[in-house]
Amino acid sequence: MTEQQKEFKKEWSKKKRIAMEIASEIHDIVEDTIWTDYKKMPELSEKLISAVEDAQAYKIEKGL
């Protein structure tokens, strides 16, 4: 694997981590605070969709 490929993979991992952190936040709300924090769900859902789309587009663009 070339250095450039390693960098691409590292950046893709960062993008995936961002999506996973948002998904974790959604999970925490569902598990613990749904009755008080349910209004946060639409915004978090939009952020998650955007983060996943960004990661997927990057993966395709860089041929990973």
Secondary structure, 3 states (H helix, E strand, C coil): CCHHHHHHHHHHHHHHHHHHHHHHHHHHHHHHHHHHHHHHHHHHHHHHHHHHHHHHHHHHHHCC
